[in-house]
Amino acid sequence: KAEPLKQTVPVIGRLIADKAGVIAARAAGPVNEMMVRVGDRVEKNDIIAVLVDDTLHWRFQLSKAESQEAEAALQTAKAAFDLRSQELKRLNRLKESAAFSEARMADKKLEVTSAKSAMAESEAALVRSHANQKLAEINLYNTKVRAPYAGVVSQRHTDVGAYVDIGSPVVDL
């Protein structure tokens, strides 16, 4: 007769986690919702807590609007530069004519240089507004505290309604 053998052996030892630590908030704000309790298992990128994100949401919307405004300003500056460049080309074609004015030519060159400088300023403002938009997007994303690795919640350091700063402990994982 064949039967499976089940045997238990007492072992003395301790369990050591591969990864353990305090999971901290990456954004500041009041806690809107705690998604885990002590003893819950979480997978990597599971949401542990959700912060109130109203202010950060509207900062993100504001930064999007500023980016659109900077894009429009760049288009306006490009159009002004193109217009001044076109006028300069027309004056260059009139060099041999009696209607040519050296003073107008010098003025037009300065206007082209000024328009080019305004276009460069608009490009820099656009880059700055895109960077602000990305930072606002990151802050909005960080209102959801996520598990950086799979584990078990061993302690909660905060609860709904509490205000957390950047770096404040939320849970031990």
QUIHU-V886518 format. One record per residue. N is the residue number from 1. PSI is psi in radians with two decimals (* if undefined). BURIAL is 1 if it has 24 or more other C-alpha atoms within 12 Angstrom, else 0. Layout:
<<N/PSI/BURIAL> <N/PSI/BURIAL>>
This chain:
<<1/2.31/0> <2/2.25/0> <3/2.56/0> <4/2.43/0> <5/2.16/0> <6/2.11/0> <7/2.42/0> <8/2.52/0> <9/2.20/0> <10/2.35/0> <11/2.39/0> <12/2.26/0> <13/-2.97/0> <14/2.67/0> <15/2.36/0> <16/2.18/0> <17/2.51/0> <18/-0.77/0> <19/2.38/0> <20/2.54/0> <21/-3.11/0> <22/2.27/1> <23/2.14/1> <24/2.78/1> <25/2.46/1> <26/0.01/1> <27/2.77/1> <28/2.53/1> <29/2.97/1> <30/2.57/1> <31/2.17/1> <32/-0.64/1> <33/2.34/1> <34/2.17/1> <35/-0.16/1> <36/2.76/1> <37/2.93/0> <38/2.30/0> <39/-0.25/0> <40/2.45/0> <41/2.40/0> <42/2.61/1> <43/2.89/0> <44/2.36/0> <45/0.11/0> <46/2.56/0> <47/2.20/1> <48/-0.77/1> <49/2.70/1> <50/2.21/1> <51/2.76/1> <52/2.20/1> <53/0.25/1> <54/-0.91/0> <55/-0.80/0> <56/-0.58/1> <57/-0.81/0> <58/-0.50/0> <59/-0.68/0> <60/-0.77/1> <61/-0.70/0> <62/-0.74/0> <63/-0.60/1> <64/-0.75/1> <65/-0.70/0> <66/-0.62/1> <67/-0.73/1> <68/-0.68/0> <69/-0.72/0> <70/-0.64/1> <71/-0.72/1> <72/-0.72/0> <73/-0.65/1> <74/-0.74/1> <75/-0.69/0> <76/-0.77/0> <77/-0.68/1> <78/-0.72/1> <79/-0.72/0> <80/-0.70/1> <81/-0.77/1> <82/-0.72/0> <83/-0.81/0> <84/-0.68/1> <85/-0.70/1> <86/-0.74/0> <87/-0.67/0> <88/-0.71/1> <89/-0.70/0> <90/-0.73/0> <91/-0.65/1> <92/-0.62/0> <93/-0.34/0> <94/0.13/0> <95/-0.69/0> <96/-0.07/0> <97/2.85/0> <98/-0.33/0> <99/0.00/0> <100/2.38/0> <101/2.13/0> <102/-0.62/0> <103/-0.74/0> <104/-0.64/0> <105/-0.77/1> <106/-0.74/0> <107/-0.76/0> <108/-0.64/1> <109/-0.72/1> <110/-0.67/0> <111/-0.69/0> <112/-0.76/1> <113/-0.74/0> <114/-0.73/0> <115/-0.64/1> <116/-0.70/1> <117/-0.72/0> <118/-0.63/0> <119/-0.70/1> <120/-0.70/0> <121/-0.74/0> <122/-0.66/1> <123/-0.73/1> <124/-0.70/0> <125/-0.63/1> <126/-0.77/1> <127/-0.76/0> <128/-0.75/0> <129/-0.61/1> <130/-0.68/1> <131/-0.75/0> <132/-0.67/1> <133/-0.75/1> <134/-0.72/0> <135/-0.71/0> <136/-0.65/1> <137/-0.72/1> <138/-0.78/0> <139/-0.68/1> <140/-0.72/1> <141/-0.66/1> <142/-0.06/1> <143/-0.20/1> <144/1.94/1> <145/2.12/1> <146/2.68/1> <147/2.18/1> <148/-0.26/1> <149/2.87/1> <150/2.53/1> <151/-2.92/1> <152/2.34/1> <153/2.08/1> <154/-0.32/0> <155/2.47/0> <156/2.28/1> <157/-0.16/1> <158/3.01/1> <159/3.08/1> <160/2.35/0> <161/-0.39/0> <162/2.59/0> <163/2.26/1> <164/2.48/1> <165/3.01/0> <166/2.20/0> <167/-0.10/0> <168/2.41/1> <169/2.42/1> <170/-0.93/1> <171/2.81/1> <172/2.35/1> <173/*/1>>
